[in-house]
Amino acid sequence: MSPALINIITYTITFLIGMYLNRFFESRSRLITHYGHIGAGQVRINAQSPQININTHSIVIRNVGRKPALNVKVGHQINDIGNMIL
């Protein structure tokens, strides 16, 4: 084989590998989550009723990838130390 043919084959294979890696890493959806506000308060409906705990959250989910994000699920876990059984 001549050196020119070896160079052409090497450049072609390198180009195809680079194209595949570029497609694999850049064309995905990437989600970033920001928690803007977390708050808690107590509300009483009338003077005879017990207080009710109210928890509020604001969550911003942003897609910084190139593809749309499909089937995004947002979970909410409660970890209340007062109600834990040890």
Backbone bond lengths (Angstrom), bond angles and torsions (degrees), N, CA, C in turn:
res aa  C-N    CA-C-N  psi(-1)  N-CA   C-N-CA  omega(-1)  CA-C   N-CA-C  phi
1 M - - - 1.457 - - 1.526 109.53 -
2 S 1.281 113.90 143.42 1.465 118.62 179.64 1.528 109.83 -84.19
3 P 1.326 117.33 154.37 1.468 120.20 178.71 1.526 113.13 -61.58
4 A 1.311 118.65 -31.52 1.472 121.16 178.62 1.521 110.78 -65.85
5 L 1.326 117.34 -41.51 1.464 120.89 179.29 1.526 110.74 -67.23
6 I 1.332 116.94 -38.76 1.468 120.59 177.06 1.527 110.52 -63.56
7 N 1.336 117.11 -39.72 1.472 120.45 177.73 1.524 111.23 -64.87
8 I 1.315 117.76 -42.81 1.468 120.86 179.92 1.522 110.36 -63.12
9 I 1.317 117.93 -44.23 1.471 121.34 179.38 1.523 110.32 -64.94
10 T 1.334 117.32 -42.37 1.475 120.82 179.62 1.518 111.11 -63.03
11 Y 1.352 117.85 -45.34 1.459 120.87 -179.92 1.521 111.66 -65.72
12 T 1.312 117.37 -37.42 1.468 120.83 179.27 1.529 110.69 -66.14
13 I 1.318 116.92 -45.63 1.473 120.11 179.66 1.527 110.60 -65.26
14 T 1.329 117.30 -41.53 1.471 120.87 178.00 1.520 111.02 -62.88
15 F 1.343 117.19 -41.10 1.461 121.11 178.34 1.522 111.34 -62.71
16 L 1.322 117.26 -43.89 1.472 120.40 -179.52 1.522 111.73 -66.67
17 I 1.326 117.78 -39.13 1.468 120.65 177.11 1.523 110.27 -65.59
18 G 1.324 117.17 -42.38 1.465 121.02 177.82 1.509 112.52 -63.50
19 M 1.341 117.22 -39.96 1.463 120.70 177.49 1.523 111.24 -63.70
20 Y 1.320 117.13 -41.97 1.461 121.39 179.51 1.529 110.58 -65.12
21 L 1.328 117.32 -45.66 1.465 119.99 -179.90 1.527 111.36 -65.18
22 N 1.323 117.71 -39.05 1.457 121.00 177.82 1.525 110.66 -63.07
23 R 1.301 117.04 -43.18 1.468 120.87 179.03 1.526 111.09 -66.42
24 F 1.329 116.60 -37.93 1.463 120.69 -178.68 1.525 111.18 -68.38
25 F 1.323 118.33 -42.98 1.465 120.61 -174.23 1.519 113.61 -86.07
26 E 1.322 120.02 -29.58 1.460 120.46 -173.82 1.517 114.06 -94.97
27 S 1.291 119.48 -31.24 1.464 118.97 -175.23 1.523 110.41 -97.70
28 R 1.334 115.57 68.61 1.462 121.66 174.84 1.520 108.13 -137.98
29 S 1.301 115.36 163.80 1.457 118.80 173.30 1.528 108.18 -91.58
30 R 1.322 116.04 136.22 1.462 121.60 176.74 1.523 107.38 -127.91
31 L 1.307 116.30 123.30 1.460 121.10 -177.73 1.518 110.37 -103.21
32 I 1.334 115.06 135.48 1.461 122.36 174.93 1.527 106.72 -118.29
33 T 1.318 116.72 133.97 1.460 121.84 -177.71 1.518 109.88 -114.33
34 H 1.330 116.17 133.86 1.464 122.59 175.56 1.528 108.19 -123.47
35 Y 1.321 116.51 131.99 1.460 121.31 174.68 1.518 106.82 -100.11
36 G 1.325 116.37 108.88 1.455 120.67 -174.74 1.509 113.68 -86.67
37 H 1.323 117.90 -35.30 1.453 120.42 -173.63 1.525 108.97 -150.10
38 I 1.305 115.74 129.61 1.460 121.46 172.36 1.518 106.02 -130.79
39 G 1.320 116.29 123.06 1.457 119.44 -177.17 1.513 111.72 -143.16
40 A 1.324 114.80 159.80 1.463 120.79 177.84 1.517 108.22 -143.56
41 G 1.318 114.98 147.64 1.458 120.09 178.51 1.516 110.08 -156.44
42 Q 1.322 114.76 170.72 1.462 120.33 178.55 1.518 108.54 -122.47
43 V 1.336 115.63 138.58 1.455 122.20 -177.63 1.519 107.98 -128.28
44 R 1.321 116.01 139.90 1.460 122.24 174.17 1.522 107.34 -118.18
45 I 1.325 116.86 126.00 1.465 120.97 -176.42 1.527 110.49 -72.11
46 N 1.323 117.75 -47.49 1.461 121.07 173.95 1.531 108.10 -143.15
47 A 1.318 117.82 -179.29 1.466 121.38 -172.77 1.532 112.37 -66.79
48 Q 1.337 118.72 -28.84 1.455 121.10 -176.68 1.535 112.95 -89.65
49 S 1.294 119.26 -15.76 1.470 121.20 -175.58 1.528 111.09 -84.66
50 P 1.310 116.55 152.86 1.473 118.90 177.06 1.539 110.38 -74.24
51 Q 1.308 114.99 164.13 1.460 119.51 178.93 1.528 110.20 -73.69
52 I 1.321 115.33 144.50 1.462 122.23 178.67 1.530 107.48 -112.50
53 N 1.331 115.87 131.38 1.462 119.97 176.75 1.525 110.05 -82.55
54 I 1.334 116.49 131.25 1.461 122.43 178.18 1.521 107.95 -120.50
55 N 1.341 116.88 125.77 1.459 122.57 177.11 1.520 108.99 -114.67
56 T 1.338 116.75 135.08 1.464 121.01 179.10 1.520 109.64 -125.27
57 H 1.315 115.01 148.48 1.466 122.10 178.84 1.523 108.04 -142.10
58 S 1.314 116.53 146.26 1.460 119.98 167.79 1.521 107.50 -125.51
59 I 1.311 115.57 126.46 1.455 122.11 -176.66 1.530 107.93 -123.70
60 V 1.323 116.40 131.14 1.459 121.96 175.16 1.525 107.30 -112.78
61 I 1.332 116.21 121.93 1.463 121.63 178.42 1.523 107.06 -112.99
62 R 1.334 115.62 124.34 1.461 121.01 -175.93 1.526 110.13 -123.47
63 N 1.313 115.45 135.39 1.462 120.89 177.26 1.529 107.79 -97.51
64 V 1.328 116.84 115.25 1.460 120.95 178.99 1.524 111.49 -105.15
65 G 1.310 117.63 6.91 1.457 121.63 178.77 1.510 111.08 -88.55
66 R 1.322 115.68 -178.64 1.460 121.11 -178.29 1.525 113.12 -91.31
67 K 1.312 118.04 -23.08 1.462 121.17 179.80 1.528 109.37 -100.68
68 P 1.326 117.52 153.86 1.459 119.24 175.62 1.527 110.72 -70.34
69 A 1.315 115.19 145.90 1.469 120.72 177.90 1.525 108.28 -84.69
70 L 1.316 115.99 128.35 1.459 121.80 -179.30 1.519 109.63 -113.40
71 N 1.332 116.75 144.43 1.453 123.90 174.49 1.535 111.78 57.47
72 V 1.346 116.27 53.84 1.463 121.76 179.74 1.521 108.12 -83.59
73 K 1.332 116.00 127.35 1.458 121.17 179.33 1.523 108.65 -117.20
74 V 1.332 116.24 131.27 1.459 122.20 178.96 1.520 107.26 -109.96
75 G 1.319 116.12 117.98 1.457 120.86 179.89 1.511 111.41 -94.16
76 H 1.309 115.34 159.49 1.465 120.98 178.41 1.523 107.08 -139.09
77 Q 1.310 115.82 108.42 1.452 120.24 179.73 1.521 109.27 -103.45
78 I 1.320 115.79 138.69 1.467 121.49 178.16 1.517 107.18 -108.57
79 N 1.312 116.44 124.38 1.455 121.81 177.28 1.528 107.26 -121.82
80 D 1.312 116.30 84.45 1.458 121.69 -177.27 1.514 108.58 -95.79
81 I 1.339 116.98 110.52 1.466 121.66 -177.22 1.535 110.52 -64.39
82 G 1.303 117.68 -33.05 1.461 120.15 -177.07 1.517 113.53 -66.48
83 N 1.313 118.22 -24.96 1.456 121.31 -177.88 1.524 112.92 -104.87
84 M 1.311 118.29 9.45 1.464 120.72 -179.26 1.517 110.80 -79.72
85 I 1.308 116.20 138.86 1.469 121.87 175.76 1.512 106.69 -103.44
86 L 1.313 117.04 118.52 1.462 120.72 -177.92 1.508 110.76 -102.16
